[in-house]
Amino acid sequence: MALRWIVSTTPPTPDPQWYAPFDNTYWSVSFPGASWDGSKWVSSISATLPLTELGTWVEGYRPTKIRVTATAGTGPLQLVLADGDSNIVNENPYVSGTEVDITGQVSDIASLTVSASGQPINVTNIEFYSTTDPT
C-alpha cells in the first residue's frame, strides 16, 4: 500500500489579534469643538464625538470585536459603530476598554460615535479584533 501526501497551497488563516487604527490617518471629524489633538480625539464643547472613517483601510475589513478607551466629563458612555447600512454596535452604557462583539456587518465601516451626557469626551484608543491588519 502506497502512502499519498496531500499538500495544501492555501496558507493557514492567521489567529485574530487586536489592531489599533486610531489616529487622524484612519478617522476624521467635522463637528464643532471636536478634533484630533496629536495624541487623542477630543470633544470639548459637545457631549458627542462622531468620527468618520478616512481612507481605504475599511474596504472589505470585517473585524469581529471592537474595544474603545474613552472618558467623559459626566454620565455613562455610549458607543455606536455603523457600517453603510446600519448600526453594528450600539452599546449603552459602554464601559471604557470593554470588548464588544460586532454583528450584522454588511458593508464597510462608516462611522464611530462616542457620546455621554457631559463633555469633555476623550478617546485615547480604538481597537478592532481581526485576522487582518488594517494599519
C-alpha positions as CSV (number, residue, x, y, z in Angstrom):
1,M,0.0,0.0,0.0
2,A,1.5,3.3,-1.1
3,L,1.1,6.4,1.1
4,R,0.0,9.7,-0.6
5,W,0.8,13.1,0.7
6,I,-1.6,15.9,0.2
7,V,0.0,19.3,0.1
8,S,-2.2,22.4,0.5
9,T,-1.1,25.6,-1.2
10,T,-3.6,27.6,0.8
11,P,-1.8,29.4,3.7
12,P,-3.4,28.9,7.1
13,T,-5.7,31.7,8.4
14,P,-3.8,33.8,11.0
15,D,-5.1,33.9,14.5
16,P,-7.1,37.0,15.3
17,Q,-5.5,39.8,17.3
18,W,-6.1,43.4,18.3
19,Y,-5.3,46.2,15.8
20,A,-5.5,49.9,16.5
21,P,-6.5,52.1,13.5
22,F,-6.8,55.0,15.9
23,D,-5.4,58.3,14.8
24,N,-6.2,61.0,12.2
25,T,-4.8,58.9,9.4
26,Y,-7.8,56.5,9.9
27,W,-10.6,58.8,11.1
28,S,-11.8,62.3,10.6
29,V,-14.1,64.6,12.5
30,S,-16.0,67.7,11.3
31,F,-18.1,68.6,14.3
32,P,-17.9,71.8,16.3
33,G,-15.4,71.5,19.2
34,A,-14.2,68.1,18.2
35,S,-10.6,67.4,17.0
36,W,-7.5,65.3,17.0
37,D,-5.0,66.9,19.4
38,G,-2.0,64.8,18.3
39,S,-2.5,62.0,20.8
40,K,-6.2,61.6,21.3
41,W,-9.7,62.5,19.9
42,V,-11.4,65.3,21.9
43,S,-14.8,66.8,22.0
44,S,-14.6,69.9,24.2
45,I,-18.0,71.7,23.7
46,S,-20.3,68.8,22.9
47,A,-21.2,65.5,24.6
48,T,-20.8,63.8,21.2
49,L,-17.6,62.7,19.4
50,P,-18.6,61.5,15.9
51,L,-15.7,60.0,13.8
52,T,-16.0,59.2,10.1
53,E,-13.7,56.6,8.5
54,L,-10.9,58.1,6.4
55,G,-9.1,56.3,3.6
56,T,-9.3,52.8,2.2
57,W,-8.4,50.8,5.3
58,V,-12.1,49.9,5.8
59,E,-12.6,48.4,2.4
60,G,-13.5,44.8,2.9
61,Y,-12.4,44.9,6.6
62,R,-14.6,42.7,8.8
63,P,-13.5,42.7,12.4
64,T,-15.4,40.6,14.9
65,K,-14.9,42.9,18.0
66,I,-14.3,46.5,19.0
67,R,-12.7,48.0,22.1
68,V,-12.5,51.7,22.7
69,T,-10.7,53.5,25.6
70,A,-12.6,56.8,26.4
71,T,-13.5,59.1,29.2
72,A,-16.4,61.6,29.6
73,G,-17.0,64.6,31.8
74,T,-20.2,63.2,33.2
75,G,-22.5,60.3,32.7
76,P,-22.1,56.9,31.1
77,L,-20.6,56.5,27.7
78,Q,-22.5,55.3,24.6
79,L,-20.6,53.6,21.7
80,V,-22.1,53.4,18.2
81,L,-20.3,51.8,15.3
82,A,-22.0,51.9,11.9
83,D,-21.4,50.4,8.5
84,G,-23.0,51.9,5.4
85,D,-26.4,50.2,6.2
86,S,-27.0,50.2,10.0
87,N,-25.6,50.4,13.5
88,I,-23.5,47.2,14.0
89,V,-22.7,48.1,17.6
90,N,-24.9,50.2,19.9
91,E,-23.7,49.8,23.4
92,N,-25.3,52.0,26.1
93,P,-23.9,52.2,28.7
94,Y,-20.5,51.4,27.4
95,V,-17.6,50.7,29.8
96,S,-14.3,52.0,28.5
97,G,-12.0,49.2,27.4
98,T,-14.7,46.6,27.2
99,E,-14.7,44.2,24.2
100,V,-18.0,44.3,22.2
101,D,-18.9,41.9,19.5
102,I,-19.6,43.3,16.1
103,T,-22.6,41.6,14.5
104,G,-24.6,42.1,11.3
105,Q,-21.9,44.0,9.4
106,V,-23.0,44.1,5.7
107,S,-20.8,46.8,4.3
108,D,-17.6,48.7,5.2
109,I,-17.3,50.6,8.5
110,A,-18.5,54.1,8.0
111,S,-18.5,55.8,11.4
112,L,-17.8,55.6,15.1
113,T,-19.6,57.8,17.7
114,V,-18.8,58.1,21.4
115,S,-21.2,60.1,23.4
116,A,-22.1,60.9,27.0
117,S,-24.2,63.3,29.0
118,G,-21.4,65.8,29.5
119,Q,-18.1,66.9,27.9
120,P,-15.2,66.7,27.5
121,I,-15.0,63.4,25.8
122,N,-11.6,61.9,25.2
123,V,-10.9,58.8,23.1
124,T,-7.4,57.5,23.7
125,N,-7.6,54.2,21.7
126,I,-9.8,52.4,19.1
127,E,-9.1,48.7,18.6
128,F,-10.5,46.1,16.3
129,Y,-10.2,42.3,16.7
130,S,-9.5,40.7,13.4
131,T,-7.4,38.2,11.4
132,T,-6.2,41.1,9.1
133,D,-4.2,44.2,9.9
134,P,-5.9,47.3,8.5
135,T,-3.0,49.6,9.6
